[in-house]
C-alpha cells in the first residue's frame, strides 16, 4: 500500500512538472484577462479574485485533490502556483 501511495505521488509530481509548460499568467492572457483581472495590488494576485473566478473553494477542492486543503484553510494560491514563472 505504501509503495502504491508513493508511486501515485511520484506520478502527480511528474505530471505537474511536465504537463504544464505555460505560465499561469500566459494561460490567463489567452483567456482574455489583463493584469488587472488578477491583480488589484502589485505584486501579488488577489486571492479572493482567484477563488471567485475559479468557482469558489468547494469547487476547486472537488476538481483537484491537490486543492483539498482549501476546504479547511485559506491558503494563498501563490504557495503552489507561480504566476509568471513556469510551474
Secondary structure, 3 states (H helix, E strand, C coil): CHHHHHHHHHHHHHHHHHCCCCCHHHHHHHCCCCHHHHCCCCCCCCHHHHHHHCCCHHHHHHHCHHHHHHHCCCCCHHHCCCCCCCC
